Amino acid sequence: MAKRDYYDVLGVPKGSDEAALKGAYRKLAMQLHPDRNPGDADAEHKFKEINEAYDALKDPQKRAAYDRFGHAAFENGGMGRAGNGAAGFGPEFATSMSDIFEDIFGDFMGGQRGRGQGQQSRLRGSDLRYNLEIALEEAFLGRTVEIDVPTLVTCHTCDGSGAKPGTGMSTCKHCNGHGKVRAAQGFFTIERTCPVCQGRGQIMEQPCTDCGGQGRKQENRKLSVDIPKGIEDGTRIRLANEGEAGLRGGPPGDLYIFISVKPHDLFHRDGADLYARVPIAMTTAALGGEFEVPTLDGQRAKVKVAPGTQPGQRVRLKSKGMPVLRSKDTGDLYVQLDVETPQNLSKRQRELLEEFHKATTKETSPTSEGFFAKLKGLFES
């Protein structure tokens, strides 16, 4: 009986990409797997067909040859000829099937297949998070901070091996040192991590009494962290290899420090710029004047108030803001002037204000005079 076209077997058009081929194969393999169809000869035959088709089409060289010559590309000693195994399941097919199932189902097995002997026992340590709160002045000036981090460190007694000093490791008899064991399931051979040695291939003769065979133990570590000038709230600093120690000598994880900047009593930050609200007397706003404000560098800056200043006006103090991270630039400081209305007036102060009110003209209060003139016109209309 003539072989079916490989594209028809998988149910995909000839120009399909790798993702489409894999998706079609995965769907059919789930449906036709012998474990789901025990005793069904037709399903077994189709399962062999889709495996043969996918094995040919997933390889770019084999696919190119098939597209050009068809099934003849794999006949008479061609690149895809099957061996003498039963029903075509020879050594070449076994290797092919192993590759196929790695491609398709490797993610379901946690990516463990193909891991070297003993590597599973040397797992990388976990990454750690440390929350560090600093003042705005510290973000302005930068500083070095000492932190105390609870973590898992390499056991000094066994130097991270997990074995009691003076003892060694013996080959696991259950897996003969391979770290994996095989079990037959239908006509497939399933490879699993050895349950006795947990994939190490070796068994510890006596575990370290200080770390219980883990090669690491809980301790507090003191670390110095450099806080750069201009660092912003929410910034993350990564300290490579300063996380938890790996299991039985495995590589350490990383430490991530998350920075939060405490609110300031006077300044509000927006990027590299600072904002401050300062109340001034009505007379200062009307007549003009000046005052001083502190800055984050410990100095003082002079703020000049122009005569006739209105509530909410801002005065810009150039280069008095925050430094820009990893730059020579500096932001600005904006001082917002909030004009305070006089309260608790004395009799004389009230008399003076009444006199001033009577003398008010369009020139002294142009905005309010214009606004109420507009209202009057609206009411009359």
Residue pairs with C-beta under 8 A, 6 or more apart in sequence:
3 71
4 49
6 52
6 53
6 56
6 57
6 66
7 13
7 14
7 16
7 53
7 57
9 49
9 50
9 52
9 53
10 21
10 24
10 25
10 28
10 50
10 53
10 54
10 57
11 24
11 28
12 20
12 21
12 24
14 67
16 24
18 58
21 54
21 57
21 58
22 58
22 103
22 104
25 50
25 53
25 54
25 58
25 100
25 104
26 104
28 46
28 50
29 47
29 50
29 51
29 104
30 36
32 43
32 44
32 46
32 47
32 50
33 47
34 40
34 43
34 44
34 47
34 186
34 187
35 185
35 186
36 43
37 43
37 44
37 47
48 87
48 88
48 89
51 93
51 96
51 97
51 100
52 88
54 100
55 62
55 80
55 96
55 97
55 99
55 100
56 62
56 63
56 66
56 74
56 80
57 63
57 66
58 100
58 103
61 79
62 73
62 74
62 79
62 80
65 73
65 74
65 78
65 79
66 73
66 74
72 78
73 79
73 80
74 80
74 81
75 81
81 92
82 88
82 90
82 92
82 93
83 90
83 91
83 92
83 93
84 90
85 91
85 93
85 94
89 187
97 188
102 113
102 114
106 113
112 120
112 193
112 199
113 191
115 199
117 177
117 178
117 179
117 199
117 200
117 201
118 179
118 199
118 200
118 201
118 202
119 199
120 179
120 193
120 198
120 199
120 200
121 197
121 198
121 199
121 200
121 247
121 248
121 250
122 246
122 247
122 248
122 249
122 250
122 251
123 246
123 247
123 250
124 246
124 250
124 251
124 252
124 253
125 152
125 216
125 243
125 244
125 245
125 246
125 247
125 250
125 251
125 252
125 253
126 243
126 244
126 253
127 243
127 244
127 253
127 254
127 255
127 256
128 149
128 151
128 242
128 243
128 244
128 253
128 254
128 255
128 256
129 255
129 256
129 257
129 258
130 147
130 149
130 255
130 256
130 257
130 258
131 257
131 258
131 260
132 145
132 147
132 225
132 257
132 258
132 259
132 260
133 259
133 260
133 261
133 262
134 143
134 145
134 227
134 231
134 259
134 260
134 261
134 262
135 261
135 262
135 264
136 261
136 262
136 263
136 264
136 267
136 269
136 296
137 296
138 227
139 227
139 229
139 230
139 231
139 232
139 259
139 261
139 322
140 229
140 230
140 296
140 297
140 322
140 323
141 229
141 296
141 297
142 226
142 227
142 228
142 229
142 230
142 231
143 227
144 224
144 225
144 226
144 227
145 224
145 225
145 227
146 222
146 223
146 224
146 225
147 222
147 223
147 224
147 225
147 257
148 220
148 221
148 222
149 220
149 221
149 222
149 223
149 242
149 255
150 218
150 219
150 220
151 218
151 219
151 220
151 221
151 243
151 244
151 245
151 255
152 216
152 217
152 218
152 219
152 244
152 245
153 216
153 217
153 218
153 219
153 221
153 245
154 160
154 215
154 216
154 245
154 249
155 162
155 208
155 210
155 211
155 214
155 215
155 216
155 217
157 165
157 208
157 209
157 210
157 211
158 164
158 165
158 208
158 210
158 211
158 215
159 249
160 215
160 216
160 245
160 246
160 248
160 249
161 208
161 215
161 248
161 249
162 204
162 207
162 208
162 211
162 213
162 214
162 215
162 248
162 249
163 169
163 204
163 205
163 206
163 207
163 208
163 213
164 205
164 206
164 207
164 208
164 209
165 208
167 204
167 205
167 206
168 205
169 202
169 203
169 204
169 205
170 202
170 203
170 205
171 177
171 201
171 202
171 203
172 179
172 194
172 196
172 197
172 200
172 201
172 202
172 203
173 196
174 181
174 194
174 195
174 196
174 197
175 181
175 194
175 196
175 197
175 201
177 201
177 202
178 194
178 201
179 193
179 194
179 197
179 199
179 200
179 201
180 191
180 192
180 193
180 194
180 199
181 191
181 192
181 193
181 194
181 195
182 189
182 190
182 191
182 192
183 189
183 190
183 192
184 190
193 199
194 201
196 203
197 203
200 248
204 213
207 213
208 215
210 217
211 217
213 248
214 247
214 248
215 245
215 246
215 247
215 248
215 249
215 250
216 244
216 245
216 246
216 247
221 242
223 239
223 242
223 255
225 237
225 239
225 257
227 259
228 325
228 326
229 323
229 325
230 272
230 322
230 323
230 324
230 325
230 326
230 327
231 259
231 261
231 325
232 259
232 261
232 271
232 325
233 259
233 260
233 261
233 269
234 258
234 259
234 260
235 258
235 259
235 325
236 256
236 257
236 258
236 259
237 256
237 257
237 259
238 254
238 255
238 256
238 257
239 254
239 255
239 256
239 257
240 254
241 251
241 252
241 253
241 254
242 252
242 254
242 255
243 252
243 253
243 254
243 255
244 252
244 253
245 252
246 252
246 253
261 269
266 276
266 293
266 294
267 274
267 275
267 276
267 296
267 333
268 274
268 275
268 276
269 275
269 322
271 322
271 331
272 321
272 322
272 323
272 324
272 329
272 330
272 331
272 332
273 321
273 322
273 331
273 332
273 333
273 334
274 296
274 320
274 321
274 322
274 331
274 332
274 333
274 334
275 333
275 334
275 336
276 293
276 333
276 334
276 335
276 336
277 335
277 336
277 338
278 291
278 293
278 303
278 335
278 336
278 337
278 338
279 338
279 339
279 340
280 289
280 291
280 305
280 309
280 337
280 338
280 339
280 340
281 339
281 340
281 342
282 339
282 340
282 341
282 342
284 305
284 309
285 305
285 308
285 309
285 310
285 311
285 337
285 339
286 307
286 308
287 307
288 304
288 305
288 306
288 307
288 308
288 309
289 304
289 305
290 302
290 303
290 304
290 305
291 302
291 303
291 305
292 300
292 301
292 302
292 303
293 300
293 301
293 303
293 333
293 335
294 300
294 301
295 301
295 320
295 333
296 322
301 317
301 320
301 333
303 315
303 317
303 335
304 315
305 315
305 337
309 337
309 339
310 339
310 367
311 337
311 338
311 339
312 336
312 337
312 338
313 336
313 337
314 334
314 335
314 336
314 337
315 334
315 335
315 337
316 332
316 333
316 334
317 332
317 333
317 334
317 335
318 332
319 330
319 331
319 332
320 330
320 332
320 333
321 330
321 331
321 332
321 333
322 330
322 331
323 329
323 330
323 331
324 330
324 331
342 349
342 353
345 353
361 369
362 369
362 370
